[in-house]
Amino acid sequence: MTHSVTAVFPGTFDPITLGHQDLIRRSAILFPRVIVAVAAAHHKKTMFTLEERLETVREVFADNPAIGVEPFTGLVRDFAVAQGAQVMVRGVRSVTDFDYETQLAGMNRSLAPDVDTVFLTPDSRYLYISSTLVREISTLKGDVRPFVSPAVLARLQAKLQSN
């Protein structure tokens, strides 16, 4: 019997970084279907609107039909269950990330026992990259080319010029 596993990779992606891209592309090697779940993020102020973040993530992964991109609000657990996902993929860069992500994984496992969480670490080139740092560096007119794809860089530059 063949079992097709769907994985969900949730995040705000404000903006999506090369670290995110590394983890999502590697997830698509491990799982036949990966849904990048872009959070509405009502709990924090984002640089990009939900629609802009969705467009950016879709552009970045346009070359990979195994990677879908969908918005979500509310609990990621509800989104994962609604998508028929069996796995949630989370990236961890440090012990601090691992501690936080372990707590989330435990809570999600309690709320959705049929959805497992898998942790991936990014390539060592991307261990220190975060969306928060990319936004801060770009806002202060620093060079973020080493941290984002050309498509994301163009959107960051356009966003900062319009503000």
Buried (B, 14 or more C-beta within 10 A) or exposed (E): EEEEBBBBBBBBBBBBBBBBBBBBBBBBEEBEBBBBBBBBBEEEEBBBEBEBBBBBBBBBBEEEEBBBBBBBEEEBBEBBBEBBBBBBBBBBBEEEBBEEBBEBBEEBBEBBEEBBBBBBBBEEEBEEBBBEBBBEBBBEEEEBEEBBBEBBBEBBEEBEEEE
